[in-house]
Amino acid sequence: MRKNLVSKVIAAALTAALAMSLTACGSSSSASTTESSSGDKKTIGVIQYTTVPSLDNCYEGFVKGLADEGFVEGENLTIDFQNANAEVSTADTEAQTMAQKKYDLIGAIATPAAMSAYGACKADKIPVVFTAVSDPVSAQLVKSLDKSETICAGSSDQLPLEAQLQMIRAFLPEAKKIGVLYTTSEPNSITNLETLKELAPKYDFESIEAIGVTNSSEIAAGAESLVASGVDCINNFTDNNVVNNLPTVLQAASKANIPVFGSEEGQVYDGCLASISIDYVALGEETGKIAGKILKEKLKPEDSEIYTANEGTPFVNTDVAKTLGIEIPSEYQDGTMVTTGSNK
């Protein structure tokens, strides 16, 4: 009896030990699986400089491009999206916070956001992928469009300015002076202004009247000065400060019954007469694909070529044309006809 009892106790102890061992193995296996799964997940930050249609479209495309490369938000990707609300100091702070958190990659939409991200991330060599940057070389984000040679990669929206001048000439056959309002701290605007001045004589424009501003508080006075200088129209760039205050520019122009030409379709929906517009959703998507390849370690930022979009399609606001009494030229009647606010 005693011998049988001891045997039963020993057997029970062995069974318990075996069960504990199996449980431990299972826990270890589960932990290993979880760790492996989380290791495939990525966390990125995205800084959008301000809320305007072109930049909103870039972000939409950026998320789509990441998904094209297999990174889906909420599944294997976490995106910390921040809007700087057109404040450089805010963009700087957001970039520094993301860099401190050691995100896998920082996306930057528009030149000021890209410059903030680059400044915050270059010490730790966190990749920065930018979009909607007209002149990344002048902004000192990359060494050249053919090869970055920095931690940055991404896409450039080089405005189709020659096509834009052709459009302005077609709409305004007698026009002589084009007005431009631009922000002196935005490298893309300075580059676009230089190009516009070079091309203007080719289309029989006598001059480009340009007024530089430093912040949003100077927009109203700048726009009024342009109108007072006797310009026949105003042409916008993708200047973040100016576009963010587009209603102020349109109000000044409407008092003098002169048209404002936009640099992308969103501005046409918001009240500009017409534009040769780049597809910013498509631009963002190409940028998202670049970011996805970097996350998969199939592309190094320093070896990357900058994707450039420089061809656009015409958009015309029929409401504005009617109000100004401007006939839509036949060569642009096959473009996209829109009305004010119809994209909202």
Secondary structure, DSSP 8 states (H G I E B T S, - for coil): -HHHHHHHHHHHHHHHHHHHHHHHHHHHHHHHHHHHHHHT-EEEEEEE-S--HHHHHHHHHHHHHHHHTT--BTTTEEEEEEE-TT-HHHHHHHHHHHHHTT-SEEEEESHHHHHHHHHHHTTTT--EEEES-S-TTTTTS-S-SS---SSEEEEEE---HHHHHHHHHHH-TT--EEEEEEETT-HHHHHHHHHHHHHGGGGT--EEEEEEESSGGGHHHHHHHHHHTT-SEEE--S-HHHHHTHHHHHHHHHHTT--EE-SSHHHHHTT-SEEEE--HHHHHHHHHHHHHHHHTTS--GGG---EEE---EEEEEHHHHHHHT----GGGTTSEEE-TTTT-
